[in-house]
Amino acid sequence: MLPKLLTYEESLPALSWPGAIDALRQGHRLPRPEQGDLLLGSGDARLLNRAARIEGLGFAIKGDSIFPGNAAKGLPTVHGAVLLYHPDCGAVRAVIDSRLVTQWKTVADSLLGAQCLARPDSRHLLIIGAGAVAATLARGYDAAFPGIERISIWARRPEQARALAAALGDLRASVTAVENLPEAVGQADIVSAATMARQPVLMGDWLRPGTHVDLIGAYTPEMREADDTLIASALVYVDFVDTVVDKIGEIMQPVLSGAITCDHVRGDLYDLVAAGGSSRRTDDQTTLFKNGGGAHLDLMIASYVVEAVGAVGSNRKYSRSVRK
């Protein structure tokens, strides 16, 4: 059994945001994962391996090299691949460009959280940050939330926000760059932050009642995007308790300051999916979802990619046979 080799460009046309979200939803109906990480090297050259097993889906290992100096050479900072193993026999089903899996799992994770927590009548999305994740977020929300009519983008460098807004002119929703962050936050129904901030860029006092907050950027104990006021006042869920609560500054720092206790986090995506429907209690409640990532999400999305690409290939073969 030879594994499939799936490149970014080959696989992308077969994928859809509703399909990716559904893959995560179905994956969270399976047993909770076993997983582990391995980090080798120094700050100039690292190798990060993330592995997971889910009963019914099998195993996956994502191996990424991280070379910060590559940017000066005109090369990507991260190179890697995901190995997906068959659940029944352990054979390698596919080798997938890790960029594809990471991109789709990161945004689909937030989209599923928002479907469980945001108000169904949400019309205005604000994205804080204007990097690659922000661009994918805009496309993901535009596809998965047909009620979104307006997308605003804020970045520390206004020209970067304007450039991204111009690049997203093909979206269904209207996209504009904004410069007054507190004002934009106060007008938004959903606020999605994808920054590298180590100090809060999003303050609880800025939000209007009923806002859903989607936090993506922080992934170390030193990083955070929201202040204590926001965290303490919101109904808080994370994507996976084991990889967020005692590992990422977004929750760790408010716990250390005494603003919240660990049980302020009401649960994770497994709990949200099991509950079904919306988990917000009232229309004026502030909800917050912390997207922390995790190898189990890589496994769910890798399995989706293989199945989606395979379905497209089968359809093409069928079409050719009919024409004959």
C-alpha positions in Angstrom: 0.0 0.0 0.0 1.8 3.1 -1.3 1.0 6.3 0.6 -0.4 9.3 -1.2 1.8 12.4 -1.5 -0.5 15.4 -1.2 0.9 18.9 -2.0 -0.6 22.2 -1.0 -1.6 23.2 -4.6 -3.0 19.8 -5.5 -5.2 19.4 -2.4 -6.5 23.0 -2.0 -9.3 22.8 -4.7 -10.8 19.7 -3.0 -11.3 21.4 0.4 -14.2 23.5 1.7 -14.7 25.3 5.0 -18.0 23.6 5.7 -16.3 20.3 5.1 -13.3 21.1 7.4 -15.6 22.3 10.2 -17.7 19.1 9.9 -14.6 17.0 10.0 -13.7 18.6 13.3 -17.2 18.3 14.6 -17.3 14.6 13.8 -13.8 14.1 15.2 -14.9 15.6 18.5 -17.6 12.9 18.8 -14.8 10.3 18.9 -12.8 9.5 22.1 -10.4 12.1 23.4 -6.9 11.7 22.0 -3.5 10.5 23.2 -0.9 12.9 22.1 2.7 14.1 22.7 5.2 16.7 21.4 8.9 16.6 20.8 11.0 19.8 20.4 14.6 19.7 19.3 17.2 22.3 18.5 17.7 26.0 19.4 15.9 29.2 18.6 17.8 29.5 15.3 16.8 26.0 14.1 14.2 23.9 15.7 12.4 20.6 14.8 8.9 20.3 16.3 7.2 16.9 16.2 3.5 16.6 17.2 1.8 13.2 17.4 -1.7 12.1 18.1 -3.9 9.0 18.2 -7.7 8.9 18.1 -9.6 5.7 18.3 -11.3 5.3 14.9 -9.0 7.8 13.1 -5.6 6.2 13.7 -2.3 8.1 14.1 -0.7 11.2 12.8 2.7 12.8 13.2 3.4 16.4 12.1 7.1 17.2 11.8 8.0 20.9 11.1 11.4 22.5 10.9 11.4 26.1 12.1 14.2 28.4 10.8 13.5 32.0 11.6 16.5 33.2 9.5 14.9 31.9 6.4 12.8 35.0 6.0 16.0 37.0 5.1 16.7 34.4 2.4 13.3 34.6 0.8 12.4 31.2 2.1 9.5 30.0 4.3 10.2 29.9 8.0 8.5 26.5 8.4 8.9 23.4 6.3 7.2 20.1 7.1 4.9 17.2 6.5 2.1 15.3 8.2 2.2 11.5 8.2 -1.3 10.0 8.4 -1.5 6.3 9.4 -4.3 3.9 8.7 -6.3 3.1 11.9 -6.7 -0.6 11.0 -3.3 -1.8 9.8 -0.9 1.1 10.6 0.1 1.6 7.0 1.0 5.2 6.0 -2.1 6.5 4.2 -0.6 9.8 3.1 2.2 12.3 3.4 0.7 15.8 3.4 2.3 19.3 3.2 2.0 20.5 6.8 1.3 24.0 5.7 -2.1 22.8 4.3 -3.1 20.9 7.5 -2.0 23.7 9.8 -3.8 26.4 7.9 -7.1 24.6 7.7 -7.0 23.1 11.2 -6.2 26.5 12.8 -9.1 28.4 11.1 -11.6 25.5 11.2 -11.0 25.2 14.9 -12.0 28.8 15.5 -15.0 28.6 13.1 -16.4 25.6 15.0 -15.9 27.4 18.3 -17.8 30.4 16.8 -20.6 28.3 15.5 -21.1 27.0 19.1 -20.7 30.3 20.8 -21.3 33.4 18.6 -24.8 34.9 18.1 -26.5 33.4 15.0 -27.4 37.0 13.9 -23.8 38.1 13.9 -23.2 40.5 11.0 -19.8 42.2 11.6 -16.5 40.5 12.0 -13.3 42.3 13.2 -10.0 40.7 12.6 -7.0 41.9 14.7 -3.8 41.2 12.8 -3.1 41.2 9.1 -0.8 38.2 8.5 -1.4 34.9 6.7 -3.7 33.6 9.4 -5.8 36.8 9.2 -6.3 36.3 5.5 -7.4 32.7 5.9 -9.7 33.7 8.8 -11.5 36.2 6.6 -12.0 33.6 3.9 -13.1 31.0 6.4 -15.7 33.2 8.2 -16.9 34.5 4.9 -17.7 31.0 3.7 -18.9 29.5 7.0 -21.0 32.4 8.3 -23.3 33.6 5.4 -24.8 36.2 7.7 -21.5 38.1 8.0 -21.9 41.3 5.9 -18.9 43.3 6.9 -15.3 42.3 7.8 -13.0 45.0 9.4 -9.2 44.5 9.6 -6.9 46.2 12.1 -3.2 45.9 12.3 -0.4 47.8 14.1 0.8 48.9 10.7 -2.3 50.5 9.0 -0.7 49.9 5.5 -0.6 46.2 6.2 -4.3 46.2 7.1 -5.2 48.2 3.9 -3.1 45.8 1.7 -4.9 42.8 3.2 -8.3 44.4 2.8 -7.6 45.1 -0.9 -6.4 41.5 -1.4 -9.7 40.2 -0.1 -11.9 42.1 -2.5 -13.3 38.9 -4.0 -15.1 38.0 -0.8 -18.9 38.1 -0.5 -18.7 40.3 2.6 -17.4 43.9 2.3 -13.8 44.2 3.7 -12.3 47.4 5.0 -9.2 48.4 7.0 -9.8 50.3 10.3 -7.4 52.3 12.4 -9.4 53.0 15.6 -9.2 49.6 17.4 -11.4 50.4 20.5 -14.1 51.9 18.2 -14.0 48.9 15.9 -14.2 46.4 18.8 -17.2 48.2 20.1 -19.0 47.8 16.8 -18.2 44.2 16.1 -20.3 41.1 16.7 -17.3 38.7 16.5 -13.7 39.7 17.2 -11.0 37.4 16.0 -7.4 38.1 17.1 -4.4 36.5 15.3 -1.3 38.3 16.6 2.0 37.6 18.2 1.2 39.8 21.2 2.8 39.3 24.6 0.7 42.0 26.2 -3.1 42.4 25.7 -4.2 44.2 22.6 -7.9 43.6 23.3 -9.6 45.1 26.3 -12.8 43.9 27.9 -14.1 47.4 28.4 -14.2 48.0 24.7 -16.7 45.2 23.9 -20.4 45.7 23.6 -22.8 43.0 25.1 -23.2 39.8 23.1 -19.8 39.9 21.4 -18.0 36.6 20.7 -14.2 36.7 21.0 -12.0 34.3 19.1 -8.3 34.2 20.3 -5.8 32.5 18.1 -2.3 34.1 18.5 -1.0 33.1 21.9 0.7 29.7 22.1 3.2 30.1 25.0 3.0 31.0 28.7 4.4 34.4 27.9 1.9 35.3 25.2 -1.7 36.7 25.4 -4.1 38.9 23.4 -6.9 39.7 25.9 -6.8 41.5 29.2 -8.0 40.1 32.6 -11.2 42.0 32.5 -12.3 40.3 29.2 -11.3 36.9 30.4 -13.0 37.3 33.7 -16.3 38.6 32.3 -16.7 36.1 29.5 -18.1 32.7 29.2 -14.8 30.9 28.4 -14.2 27.7 26.4 -11.0 26.4 24.9 -10.4 23.9 22.1 -8.8 21.3 24.3 -8.3 21.7 28.1 -5.1 19.6 28.1 -3.3 21.8 25.7 -4.4 25.3 26.8 -5.3 25.8 30.5 -1.9 25.3 32.1 0.2 25.9 28.9 -0.9 29.2 27.3 -0.6 32.7 28.9 -4.2 33.6 27.8 -5.5 31.5 30.7 -2.4 31.0 32.8 -1.7 34.7 33.4 -5.2 35.6 34.7 -5.1 32.6 37.0 -1.8 33.8 38.4 -3.1 37.3 38.9 -6.1 36.0 40.7 -8.6 37.4 38.1 -10.0 33.9 37.6 -9.6 30.4 38.8 -9.0 27.4 36.6 -12.7 26.3 36.8 -13.6 29.6 35.1 -12.9 27.7 31.8 -16.2 25.9 31.3 -14.9 23.2 29.0 -13.6 22.6 25.5 -14.8 21.6 22.0 -15.6 18.1 23.1 -18.1 19.5 25.6 -19.4 22.1 23.1 -20.0 19.5 20.4 -21.6 17.1 22.9 -24.0 19.8 24.0 -25.2 20.5 20.4 -26.4 23.8 19.2 -25.4 27.1 20.8 -23.8 27.1 24.3 -24.3 30.8 25.0 -27.0 31.5 27.6 -28.2 34.9 26.5 -27.9 37.2 23.5 -26.0 39.9 25.6 -23.5 37.4 27.1 -19.8 37.8 26.1 -18.4 34.5 24.9 -14.7 33.7 24.4 -13.0 30.8 22.6 -9.3 30.2 23.0 -7.8 28.4 20.0 -4.7 26.6 21.2 -4.2 24.0 18.4 -3.0 20.5 19.0 -1.9 17.4 17.2 -5.4 15.8 17.5 -6.7 18.6 15.3 -3.9 17.9 12.8 -5.1 14.3 12.7 -8.7 15.2 12.1 -7.9 17.6 9.3 -5.3 15.3 7.7 -7.9 12.6 7.5 -10.4 15.1 6.0 -7.8 16.2 3.4 -7.2 12.6 2.3 -10.9 11.8 2.0 -11.7 15.1 0.2 -8.9 14.7 -2.3 -9.9 11.1 -2.8 -13.5 12.0 -3.4 -12.6 14.5 -6.1 -10.3 12.0 -7.8 -13.0 9.4 -7.8 -15.5 11.8 -9.3 -13.1 12.7 -12.1 -12.5 9.1 -12.9 -16.3 8.5 -13.0 -16.8 11.5 -15.3 -14.1 10.3 -17.7 -15.7 6.8 -17.8 -19.1 8.2 -18.5 -17.8 10.4 -21.4 -16.2 7.2 -22.9 
